Amino acid sequence: MKVIVMGSGVVGATTAWMLAEAGIDTIVVDRQSSAANETSKGNACLVMPGHSLVWNHPGAPLDHLKSMLQSDPVSSIKLLGNPGIIPWAARFLASCRKSVSARNTLLNLQLARRSAGLTRQIIEQQGLDVGLQTNGSLYWHESKAALELERGHCEFLNSQGVRARIIEADELTSFEPALARSQRELAGALHVEDDFSADCRQFAVQLLERAVNLGKVRVVFDNPIHSIESNGTTITGIDTADGRLQADHYVLSLGPESGRMAKPLGLTLPIAPAKGYSLTVPVRTPAQMPRHGGADLTEFVAVTPLKDRLRITSYASFEGFDQTWKKQNFFRHRRVVEEVFPGLVDWEGEQNEWTGLRPMTPDGLPVIGNARPYDNLWLNTGHGFLGWTQAAASAQVLLHKITRSARDDCCSAFDLRWG
Ligand SMILES: Cc1cc2nc3c(=O)[nH]c(=O)nc-3n(C[C@H](O)[C@H](O)[C@H](O)COP(=O)(O)OP(=O)(O)OC[C@H]3O[C@@H](n4cnc5c(N)ncnc54)[C@H](O)[C@@H]3O)c2cc1C
């Protein structure tokens, strides 16, 4: 059997690794000159079963409207010049019902939990140098009401076997000494022991190298895919800048580009790009680095130690495929970090501004499975804000589906479900 994997982001690279380990000849094709050079490059690097929710919930439409009315909205949506966003938003709203949201959160959590275990195993067995940090994640709150809601989430996590507990305000600074100088009064935090952080890009790059070393994978970089060719029921090849490539099976893992690539085949794959912004900055005193990656859930800013630097991420803007940024897009990052960890960051050092497009499905679940009616086209995409968290289990599920080698009971929910 020979498989072409389209895309070498963390999802495509991990898929190629799983295929190679199963002894399957694989070609990986990407338009970039190295792996994980788009959305998987500058993300928050949190592997977070503890935060594997869906963004859909009954209060989401109102929360979104309130956010839009602020001068610096953390989430925003552009309707004009953003084709496809209105039907996408209608589908999003349809998945905000309490029962649907609860079911989908549970599915995401189960996939994330399985994936976190597999990811740790791969990092440790392959000896990947990815800045693995295993103290768990911390999600802190300013408001007592938000912390009360977090207690409910903590109980839910515990009921699903995820180790988590609430850290009360008076315990917070001994638990995370980097918070001792916070200028904001914090109500407490959720600590998730089973979350961890590691450099997502480095994971994809090094894992793909390992896959090549197994002798089963060939990687073709700098090679944009123009189209996928079919005879109506079977994929017959892909048309790339370097010419036509053929295999027995094809995996579509083009992140936010997946929907556009699938459209000419008549497939409905509603994936909206949700733009996020990150800074990766040096710290003044490494000894003062936070012990935990995590997030300020009042301001929706994630903060992750990556070796000697700090990654700071925020925002979700649904404004199409535009990837430009302005200076003010990083004001929130700087303000929050200065308020919570004053003096930690050397703002004169290199800032590494970056934007990336989360591949968001309207119901918040990835798509992992066959792209009917095409018997040999497979989808592993649409992981939204959880692609790093869910990549390893998603790749394993897909391998089982392609090879029919094991039954994955979890996974009919991730099949293609529109059209
Ligand atoms: C600000 C931010 C913070 C995030 N934080 C986290 C986090 O902490 N934890 C977490 O789990 N997830 C996080 N995410 C989400 C995560 O980064 C994504 O879900 C994940 O990177 C998606 O991976 P992917 O492989 O599907 O897509 P990508 O990484 O985008 O890979 C797609 C690949 O396809 C290639 N490609 C596209 N079109 C073509 C074409 N026509 N021809 C050839 N190649 C093509 C691209 O070059 C790219 O390499 C975050 C995202 C953002 C933006």
The ligand as an ORCA input file, in Angstrom:
! r2SCAN-3c Opt
* xyz 0 1
  C      -2.599     31.254     18.287
  C      -2.823     29.751     18.292
  C      -2.611     29.025     19.453
  C      -2.845     27.649     19.470
  N      -2.550     26.937     20.589
  C      -2.740     25.593     20.612
  C      -2.403     24.839     21.770
  O      -1.883     25.345     22.745
  N      -2.676     23.512     21.756
  C      -3.248     22.895     20.690
  O      -3.521     21.702     20.758
  N      -3.496     23.573     19.548
  C      -3.274     24.905     19.490
  N      -3.559     25.620     18.363
  C      -4.149     24.914     17.218
  C      -3.111     24.158     16.424
  O      -2.007     24.988     16.173
  C      -3.744     23.691     15.095
  O      -4.926     22.963     15.354
  C      -2.770     22.784     14.355
  O      -1.545     23.433     14.159
  C      -3.351     22.380     12.992
  O      -2.412     21.548     12.394
  P      -2.591     21.055     10.903
  O      -1.485     20.136     10.605
  O      -3.997     20.592     10.717
  O      -2.498     22.408     10.041
  P      -1.189     23.216      9.596
  O      -0.195     23.270     10.664
  O      -1.677     24.510      9.036
  O      -0.612     22.334      8.443
  C      -1.166     22.329      7.147
  C      -0.027     22.163      6.172
  O      -0.583     22.118      4.850
  C       0.266     22.845      3.981
  N      -0.519     23.309      2.848
  C      -1.657     24.061      2.857
  N      -2.115     24.220      1.598
  C      -1.263     23.564      0.763
  C      -1.226     23.337     -0.638
  N      -2.141     23.839     -1.465
  N      -0.215     22.594     -1.124
  C       0.721     22.049     -0.307
  N       0.734     22.225      1.029
  C      -0.246     22.979      1.554
  C       0.788     23.990      4.833
  O       2.007     24.475      4.338
  C       0.949     23.321      6.207
  O       2.245     22.828      6.395
  C      -3.320     26.996     18.310
  C      -3.501     27.728     17.126
  C      -3.245     29.087     17.109
  C      -3.421     29.859     15.829
*
